[in-house]
Structures are given as structure tokens and as C-alpha cells.
């Protein structure tokens, strides 16, 4: 395979040799170190073979004194293909112009890659770069990373560091997000630790204040767990801060109603495909702006960025396919509706519990009433229920007077 590719790259000629003494031609090739292959005998005085482009010229010059006839049957390969255009000056000028445009376009930015962001959207970072004149088509050597960093960090306070490295026609935007400073707990602010929700206390640890509940007891929502008011035998009550953690077993009961009759999409098999090209920030449509008002369809868009020899081009091909469908009403099984509702309730449960603890077990049940299915989810969790609330005193209310 590699040998065939080399022959195509260098050029090759299929030659028909006619001579009363054909062996003299073969001996001449051996003496002049002329490589040939694929020898096929047509008759005792005639055969065909393949030679390289340069070897064909050498054999033609060397065989002038031999009583033979050399006839080229087929020429192929890159040199012969390019030789057809040597007198087409307009085409050569267009090729040279395209090569020059391709060379100079490599000094401009035609693609962005954002790395290092988790909470800040990439669109927000690219929008901030655009406001600072860093966008598609920007000259790569004009990017001032230090000046850009000073402006973007002021516009996006969630970032602590940003830089733009330009490699070819692609800009690599590397960012580092700011780590939020944890809040400080003040021991001078009067406060209590109360139950955020009802539960059975498993473990309580008081770092400051007085415990108002014991492990193994049940508490109600809003009940004081660690008090910041401490009684003394000599000076009355001392007001301070209640600080600590309280781990408890909690229970949740969530419910929702699911209809047993729903609308589904029934694709008609009809589809319509539209194409467009994006040059930089400009879009060229190859279709009319006809709207399908009243028709239901899904739009599937695919984008393909063009490149040449690994060099990114400022062209993106967009293909939009519209799949039309009709709405039809169907009935679904209660088991499928119960499973879907259970997944929804479980996901919502995790949004409530995950910031404070974990879900230990769940139990899902349902009850059908006509065309509606009522699904209930009961869950047992282990979580932190302690919540610090300020303790208002007369001093706080009067501003210290």
C-alpha cells in the first residue's frame, strides 16, 4: 500500500515495448539501473511494464539506438496531474491567492477553548472577552494578556485569574475561579442553635452554650437545642453564643399526582433539511425564511468546523433537520407512571437532604383515583438539623443604649 502511494506521488508510466529482441530492452534497464515492475508478456516480441516518471525519460533516451518501439499507454500520478495546469495561469493565480489567504488567516483567532471554569459559564467569559475586543477575527499578536486580565477580573469577580494563549488560529482561555471565603462564627453574637426540622437526635456536640436536648430524644422544628443563655449561681444569667452540631434521624413524606393519559409525539416521517455557512460571525443561509406556523417539529442542528491540513478555517457548516410530528393522546400503565413520579420525587428529595446529610432508605407507594395516580415517597435520612439563629436582647433592640 505504501509502495503504491509512493509511485502515485512520484508519477508512473505504463509502457508497451515492441522489439524483435525484447530481452535487450530488459538488459538495458538492468545495466542503467532503471526500475520496472508488473511485466506482462503479450507475445514473444511484445510486453508491457510500469516505470517511474524519471526512469521512463531515461529509458526513452537510452533506447534510441535499439531496434524497438516504446509506446506509453497510461500516465498517472501527482506530477502528471499537476502538469495539466501549468498553462492555466488564472487557476494558478487563484491557488496562490488561496494559499496566501490561508497563510495570513492563521494569524487571526477563529476558535476559542475555555478551560478551568466550573461555576462561571463559558458564555459569560467569552462575552467579557468580546467587550474587551477579543473575538472571532482578532489579530492573534494584538492580545495583551495582562491588560485583558485587569479588565476581565473586574467584570467577573468570581474569577481570580485569567489568561489567553494564542496557538495558531485558536485561543486557549484558561481561568481560575475564586474560592469563597468561609464565614466566620462570632462567639460574641448572642445566638441559639435550634432544630431546622423535627427528628430523632443521634449525636450532639456543643462547642459553646448549654445543651437543651439529649441524644436519643425527639425534637420538634424550631425547638432550642443549644442555648446561648447560661444560668449562673452568683450573677444571674450570662448571655453568649450557642455553637455546635446536631445530627439526627429525619423523615420525609413527599407526594405528587401523575395523569394516566398523556400526549406523545408521533413522527410522521416527513423531514426537511436546511444548510447554512457561518463565516466568522456572519451567517449565510441557503434557504428562504419560510416559517412553518402551526406545524409541530423538532429541530436537530449539527455543526462542523472546517479545517485544512489541520489548520482551523473561519468557516462552520450548519445542518438543520426538522422532523415533523403529530400529537396523540395515549394511556400509560400505572407502573410506568409510578416509576416516573418516584424518580422525580427522589431527585427533589436529594435537593433537600444532600446539603445537610444523606438519604438512608426510601419507600414509594401509589393510589389510583380515576385518571390520576397519586404517588407518595417516604424517606428516612440522617442529616444535620442544627441551625444558628440570633438571640435578640434588650441591648440588641435598643442599639446598645
JOFENHU-V504624 format. One record per helix or strand of 2 or more residues. SS is the DSSP state (helix for helix, strand for strand). FROM is the first residue (numbers start at 0). LEN is the number of residues. Records with the same first field share a line. If there is no record, write none. Layout:
BEGIN
SS->FROM-LEN + FROM-LEN
END
This chain:
BEGIN
helix->1-9 + 21-10 + 52-13 + 77-6 + 88-17 + 121-10 + 139-3 + 144-11 + 333-20 + 393-4
strand->11-8 + 35-8 + 45-7 + 67-9 + 110-5 + 158-9 + 169-8 + 190-5 + 198-10 + 209-2 + 217-2 + 223-4 + 228-4 + 235-4 + 242-17 + 260-19 + 281-4 + 296-12 + 310-21 + 356-13 + 371-13 + 385-5
END
